[in-house]
């Protein structure tokens, strides 16, 4: 088992093992539409999310990523603001286990092959619940109008759902 040691601005001396091959052996019913690299290339989190984690994740993920030293909503695929301060995430109880940056950090680590049964179950349940936004888009937008409800579409992209429905 390969071990990853994390040393970034939000975590130091945390490590985890990879129990699965990268991008393989996902839990039943967990079928994200995009890989982390694809999400970063499309434009998520205003280009400011895991920029200081380059040592932890594959360099290929960053090759086509739309990144910035400061949040820039123009880097998002739908060109809208999509972030809330981490303090809000903590206040709302959206941070679980050893992933201080939230769902996307968990997904990146899960995609890499880390498996933590209890945390994985929580995060996959949250991912499933986010699907409701796709239903709202289908109910309120004309087919092909990808800029109808851009906030919800950006949210879908940031949760690895297809926002182009």
Secondary structure, DSSP 8 states (H G I E B T S, - for coil): --EEEEESSS-EEEEEE--S-TT----TT---SS-HHHHHHH--GGG-SSGGGTTTS-THHHHT----SS--GGGSTT-S-----HHHHHHTT---TT-TT-HHHHHHHHHHT---HHHHHHHHHHHHHTTHHHHHHHHHS-TT-TTTTHHHHHHHHHTT--TT-
